[in-house]
Amino acid sequence: MKRFVAREREIRKLEEIIAREGFRFVAVYGRRRVGKSELIRHVIEGKEHIYFQATQDMDFNLRRLSAAIGSAFFGSPDIAAYVSVASALEAIVNNIKDREFILVIDEVSYLAQSDSSFLSVLQSFVDNDFQHCNLTLILCSSISSFMDEDILGLKSPVYGRSVFPIKLLPFSIAESALMLPGWSCDDIARAHAMTGGIPYYLSFFSQWKCLDDAVMNEFFSPGGRLLVEPRLLLSMSFRNVDLYEGILDLMAHGCNEVSVIASKSGKDKAVVSQALAKLGQIGIAAKRKAIGGVGLERGWDIIDGYFRFFYRFVFPYVPAIEYGTGEGAMMQAMKEINQFTAREMEKAFRRFILTHYNMPISTIGSVEFPDRITHQNEEIVLVALIPPSSMLFGECKWTGSPVDTDVFRKLAARADLAYPEVADKRYCLMSRSGYTERMRQLASQGDGKLLLLTAEDMIRTR
């Protein structure tokens, strides 16, 4: 039996919505493989439901939806196919009567693409027929932009209706740890970094006894499941996969500005900008943003840890790996894995602070800014706005040595340089290897404005 871990908050929310009377409308969305379908199936198990996964083929959709209706209401999938989505929804409404029922349409964006009338039909049923049913309608999509614009957005036909949105994020590092019982903190952190915290990929790692075996077999061996995954995912969203792979390859190797990517790829800047925007829509890349008016905004980053690992360490060697000679590429990746993990731990650090800090945070991220004296760029890996007028600054050190006071003093100096007008500055450090006694003494004198965290804190605290 498949083991289901974490997602307690989302399970509670879905179950609370389903338990209500009348019509309930839920939108579940997030990156592919993040566990949306597994979550929904887990919650609706044992309840009366239809679970329908759409494709881009409308005839196939109608046959599959009709079969699901037949199984749910007539005891057999072998019924004549309905001629339209509208007629299929009418059949569901007519057969629900007063029963509590759940209708799930997974990959709903495909249905909207294959049937231009679907959204207007949906609007009609949401406004009329469904209002008289004890029905939970769950729409699920891997295209966040579709949900934001076509279901939840101002231009959506169903805008203004009472929709419960649930955006499913990758696992936190503490949730990833639940998938890897018995693993060391270091290996949990590396696995979390390589998989981006995606439950589906972590489930592959969990089948191996150690990290090295998992990495070799899943990434660097012919037929490795994580070897073929990126191109498969990209092909589900884009036609010209080669364009996106070329851009991701350049980004993973340090090219982050549109002009640089365009120059090295030989593509027009407009083409590159559009491709980056589309990668942003599916949660793989993001444009750098300023925080509190500070920060260079001209670059893009791969924000998905799995894609960043793959295009940095695996993609250049795919031909050799497919011929069964991936050992050298794997050895090179593992030589650099601590440096790679350090960058991913900065993201884990920001997420941990956002969800666990003892003051409410309105905005969090990292900033890169020019030093006005040295003219060199400086970076603060954690910058957070605490309304109304406080700010939190953080540094994440993924090294083999305990962190000393010099790290804090450099952080404080950068914070003063970037935000000289902020009077109430607070600080937080995260260290893989703990702290010197001198650093601990300094923190104890900080009136609660200097917080020290360890990797163990992040990995073991949910």
N, C-alpha and C positions, 0 to 999 in steps of 0.2 A: 504493500500500500504506500502511495506517495506521501511523503512527510510534508505537512504544511506548517510553516513557521512564520512568526511575526504578523504584521498587518492587523494587530488587535484593534487599533483605532478605526481603521476602515471597515473591518468586520462589524464592529459595534454600530457604526453610522449606517451601514447598509441594512442591518437587521432592524434598527430603530425605524428606518424609513419604511421598510416592508411591513412592519407591524402596524402602521397607521391605517386608518380607514380611508376609503375612496381611492381617487387616482393619485399616483405618485410617479414623478418623472425624474429619472436619475441619469446623469452623464458621467461616465467613467472614461478617463483618458490618460495617456502617458506613453512613453517610449515603447517600441516593440520589445517583447521579451521581458518586460518589467513585471509581469504577473497579473495583468488585468483579467484575462480570461480565467486563470486559476482562482483568483479571488472571487469572482462572480460565481463560478461553479461551486466553490466551497460553501458560499452563503446560501445558494438556492437548492443545494442538495436536500432531498427529502420534501421539498415544497413543489406544489403544482406549477409547472412552468413550460415554456417553449424557449429553447436556446437555439438561435439561428445565427450562423456566421456567413456574412455576405461575401460575394466575390465581385469581380468586374464583369461577369457574364450574366446578363439579366435573365435569359432563359433558364440557366442553371439555378439562379437565385429563386425563381418562381417554383421550380421543381423541388428544390430543397425545403423551402418554406412550406410548400403544400404538404410535403411528406411529414414535416414536423407537426403541422396542424392535424394531419390524419392520425399520427401516433398519439397526440395529446387528447384528442376528442373522440376519435372513431375506432381506436384500437388497432389501427394498421396504417403504415405509411403509404400503402398502395391506393392512393386516391387520385382522381384527375387533377392536373395542375390548375391552379387559379390563373386567370388571364392577366391579372395585375396585382400590384401590392395592395391597392385599395380594396379589391375583392377579398384578398387574403386577410386583411385587417378586419373587414366586415365579418368574415367567418369567425374570427377569434372573438370579436365583441358578442356575436350572437350565441356563442357556445360558453362564454364565461358565465353569463347570467349573474348570480349573486356570489359566485365562488371567489375566494381570494386567489389571485393568479399573478404570475410574473412572466413578462415577455422581454427577452433579451435579444437585441440585434447587435451582434458583434461586427467590428469593422464596418460600421454604418456609413463611413465615407465612401466605400466601394459601392454601396447601394445607391447613394446620392449621385455618384458618377455614372452609373449604368442606367439610372432612371431619372431624367431631368425633372420629372413631376413629383419625385418622392417627398421633397421638403414641403411643398404646398399640400400634398396629401396628408403628410404628418401633421401639419398645422390644423387641418380640418378635423382630424380625429382627436387631437389633443384638446381642441376647443369645444368639441361636441360629443362624439360617441364615447371617448374614454372617460369623460366626466361622470358618466352614469355607471362606471364599472369599479369593482374593487380590484384595481389593477396597478401593478408596479411595472412601468416601462423603463428598461435600462438600455440606454444607447452607449456603445463602447467604440472607441477609435484610437488608433495609434498615431493619427495625425492631429497633433494638438491644435494647429492652426485651423483645421476644419471645425473642431469643437468650439474654439474661441470665437470664430467668425460666423459659422453657419448654424450652430446650435445655441450658443450662449451670447453671441454678439448682437450689436444694435441692428445689423442688417438681416439677422436670422428671421425666418418666418415665424418661429416660435419664441422670439424675444419677448420678454415681459411675462411669460408663463412661469409658474413656480417650478424651477429646475434645481435639483440638488447636484452640484458639481463635485466630483471626487477625482482629483488629479493624483495619480499614483507615481511616486518617486522611486528611484533606485533605493536599495537598502542602505541604511546608515551602516557604518563600520560595525556597530554593536549588533545590528541585525544580521550582517554577513557572518559574524562570529557564530551565530546560532546554526548556520549551515555547515560549520566546520568544527564540530566538537572534538576536543583533544589536540587541536593545532595550537602552536605557540602564537603569542601575540605578534611576533615579527612575520610569521607566515600568513596569519590572518590578514595583516595589513597589506602584504604583498598580493595576496589573492584578491582582496577587495580592490586594490589599485588596478590590477590587470583586468578584472571583470567589470569594473565600473560599478560594483555593487548590484549587478543585474542577477536576480535570483536564478533565472534559467541557466546562466553560465556558471554560477556558483554550484548549482546542482551537479554539473559535470566534474568540477573540482572535488566535490564531496565524495565521489566514487573512488578516489585514489587515496593511498595511505599517506602521501607526503606531497609537498608543493612541487618538487622537481619532477616527480612522475606525472603530476597533473599537467604541468606546463609542457613537458616533452610530448605527451600523448595527445593533448588537446590542441596545441598550437603548432608544434614543430614536427609532426608526423603525418604521412599521407593519410587522408581520410579523417584528420583531426576535426572535431566538430566546430572548434573555434577558428580553424584555418579557413573554412569556407563561408563562415557566417557573414562577414562584412559585405562581400559582394552580393550575397543573397538578400540582405536587408536593403542595400542600396537599390537593387533591381526592383524591389517592391515599391519604391517611391519615385525612381527616376528612370528615364529611358537611356540617357547617355551615361552609363555607369563609369566609363573610362574617364570622363571629365571630372567627376567627383572623386574618384580614386586618385587622380593626379593632384588635385587640390589638397586632399587630405595627406597625401605623401609629403608634399611640400610643407604643409603646416606642421606635421609631426617632426620635421627636421628643421624647424626654426623660422620658416617664412610665415609671417603673420599679417602683413599689410597687403591690401588689394593690389597696389602697384607692383610690389615685389612678386607676388604670386602670378600676376598677369605676365610680367616680364619673363619669369623662369618657365612658365607653362606655354608661352606663346599664344595665350588667349587674350581677347579683348577685355579691358577692365570691366565693361558692363556685363559681360558674360560671367566673369569671376564674381562680381558683386551679387549678381542674381543667384549664382550657385551657392554662395555663402549664406545668403538669406534663406534659401531652401534648406540648407543643412541646419540652420537655426530653427526652422519650423519643426523639424523632426528631433530636435534636442541634441544634435551631435556637436554643433559649434555655437559660439555666441560672440557678439561684439563686445569689446571692452567698454566699460562705462565709468564715468566719473562718480565720485561719492562726495557729497558736500561741496561740489564745485571744483574738486581736485582730481586729477588723473588724466592720463593720455587716453584718447578714445579712438585712435585710428586703427587699432589692431583687432584681429579675430583670434580666438583660441578654440582648440578642440576641447570641449568640456566633458565629453564622454570618455571615461578612463579606458574602457575596452578599446574603443577606436584609436585612442592616442597610443596605447601599447601596440596594437596591431600594426598601425602604419609606421610606427617608429622602429619596431624590432622584427616584425614578421614579413610584412609586405615586400620589402626589397629582396627577400630570399625565397619567395613562394615557389619559383621553378625548382630550386634545389631541394626544398622540402618535399615537393611532390615526387621527386625522384628518390626520396628516402635518405637524403643526406642533410638533414636539418640540425644535426648535433652542433656544428660550429656556430650556426646562428643562435641556437639556444644558449650556448656558453657565453656568447657575446652579450646577449640580453641579460643573463643572470649576473654578469660582471657589473652591469649598469643598473640593476634592479633597485638598489637602495636609493640612488639618485632619482629614478623614476617614481618610486614609492613616496619619496619625500614631497614631491610636487602634488601627488594625489592626496597625501595626508594633510596638506594645507586646505584642500577643499573639505575633507572630513572634519578638520578643526573648525572651520567656519560653520559647518552645519551643526556641529555639537554645541558651539557657543550660541547659535541662533535658537536652539531648542532647550538649552539648559542654563543659560545665564540668568542671574537673579534679578535682572532688570529688563523691561520690554525693549526690544530692538526693532526699529522701523526699516532700516536698510543695512545690508552687510555685503561685503565683497573685498576685493584687493585693489590697490591703486599703484600705478607706476607714474612717477612725476619727476621733472627735471630739478636737480639741485641748482639753485640760482648762482651759487658760488663756484662749484666745480664743473658745472654744465654736464654732469653725468646723471643718468637716470637712476633714481632710487625706487625701491619697492617696499610697500608695507603689505604683508600677506593677509592681514585681517584689519579691516576698518569698518566700524559699525556706528550708526547713528542711534543715540539713546535720547528720545524726546524728553524735555524740550530743548536741552542745550548741552548735553554730555556726549562724549564720544569714547569708544573703546578701540584700542589698538592692540594687535597681537602678532606674535612671532612663533613659528613652528620649526623646531629643530629636530630633524630626523638623523641624528648622528650617534656615534658610539661613545661619546663623552658627555658627562654631566654638564648642564648649562650653568655658566657662571654669570656674574653681574655685568660683564661687558656686553652680553647679548641684550639685556634689558636697557642699558644705557644707550646703545645704538638705536634701539626701537624708540625710546623716548626722544632722542635727538631728531629722528626722522619725523616723528609725530609733531614736534615743535616746528620743524621746517615746513611741513606740508599744511599744518593747521595752527598757525600762531595765534589766531584769534580765539581758539577754544580754551576756556578756563578750566573746565572740569574734564580732565583727561583720565581715563582708566586704562589698565593694561592687563594682558593675559599672555602667558607663555605656555607652550606645549612642548615637552621634551620626551624623546624616545628613551633616553638613558638617565632620567632624573636630574637632580640639581645639586650643586655644591652647597655646603653648609653656609657659606657666605651669601649665596643667593636666597636660601631659605630665610636667613636672618633679615635680609633686606625686605623680603615679602612680608614678614611678620610685622614690620614697622610701617607698612604702607596703608594703614587705616582701611583695609579691605579693598583698596583700589588696585592691588596687584595680585592676580590669581595665577597659581602654578598648577598645571595639569600634566599628567603623564599619558603615554600611549595606553597604559592599562586602564586609566580613567575612561578614555573614549571607547575602548573596546568592550569593557565590562559594564558600562553604565548605560541603561536604556531609559 
